[in-house]
Amino acid sequence: MKQERTTDLATKVARLTEELRKANEYIDTLESQLSPATVVQEKRVRCLETGKVIYTSNSDANHGSRAGAKGMRMRAYQCDKCYGWHLTSSTNGK
């Protein structure tokens, strides 16, 4: 039982380490391609893949959804490209 937990934790650590490596690579790519006129608009950083505003957390994105268009329901999801959080009006998937 203890061996299984250790193996599960090691697997999780390896997965998270890989996700962090990918996120850092993406940040390096962003930094090398940054053009304030194209990426930063209205003081909001946007995902190069989707063009959507990047929020740093689910909570920040949900707060942003309340500041958005009136009457439109928005939900937050984590982007598999930039690892930030985006908003969508879609009710299923991304």
C-alpha positions in Angstrom: 0.0 0.0 0.0 2.8 2.4 1.0 4.7 1.5 -2.2 1.6 2.3 -4.3 1.3 5.7 -2.8 5.0 6.4 -3.4 4.6 5.3 -7.0 1.4 7.4 -7.4 3.2 10.5 -5.9 6.2 10.0 -8.1 4.0 9.8 -11.2 2.2 12.9 -10.2 5.4 14.8 -9.5 6.8 13.7 -12.9 3.6 14.8 -14.7 3.6 18.2 -12.9 7.3 18.7 -13.6 6.7 18.1 -17.3 3.7 20.5 -17.3 5.8 23.1 -15.6 8.6 22.6 -18.2 6.1 23.0 -21.0 4.7 26.2 -19.4 8.2 27.6 -19.0 9.0 26.8 -22.7 5.8 28.6 -23.7 6.7 31.6 -21.6 10.1 31.7 -23.2 8.5 31.5 -26.6 6.1 34.4 -25.6 9.0 36.5 -24.4 11.0 36.0 -27.5 8.0 36.9 -29.7 6.6 39.7 -27.5 5.5 42.8 -29.2 3.7 45.1 -26.8 1.5 46.4 -29.6 0.3 42.9 -30.6 0.2 40.8 -27.5 -0.7 43.4 -24.8 -3.9 45.1 -25.6 -5.9 47.1 -23.1 -3.3 46.0 -20.5 -4.4 42.4 -20.9 -2.0 39.6 -21.9 -3.5 37.4 -24.6 -2.8 33.8 -25.6 -0.9 33.6 -28.9 -2.8 30.4 -29.8 -6.3 31.5 -29.0 -6.1 35.3 -28.8 -8.1 35.1 -25.6 -7.2 37.0 -22.4 -5.0 35.0 -20.1 -6.1 34.9 -16.4 -3.8 33.5 -13.8 -6.4 31.5 -12.0 -9.9 30.1 -12.2 -10.9 32.7 -9.6 -9.5 35.6 -11.6 -11.2 34.4 -14.8 -14.5 34.1 -13.0 -14.1 37.6 -11.6 -13.4 38.7 -15.2 -16.6 37.1 -16.4 -18.6 39.3 -14.1 -17.0 42.3 -15.7 -17.8 41.1 -19.2 -20.8 41.5 -21.4 -24.1 41.8 -19.6 -26.5 38.9 -19.9 -23.9 36.5 -21.4 -23.0 33.5 -19.2 -19.3 32.8 -19.3 -17.3 30.0 -17.8 -13.6 29.6 -17.1 -11.4 26.8 -18.4 -7.7 26.1 -18.4 -5.9 26.4 -21.7 -3.8 23.4 -22.8 -1.7 25.7 -24.9 -0.6 28.5 -22.5 -1.7 26.9 -19.2 -3.5 30.0 -18.3 -7.3 30.4 -17.7 -9.7 31.7 -20.4 -13.4 32.5 -20.6 -15.8 31.0 -23.0 -19.6 31.2 -23.6 -19.6 27.6 -24.7 -21.5 25.3 -22.3 -19.7 22.1 -23.4 -16.0 21.6 -24.0 -13.9 24.7 -24.7 
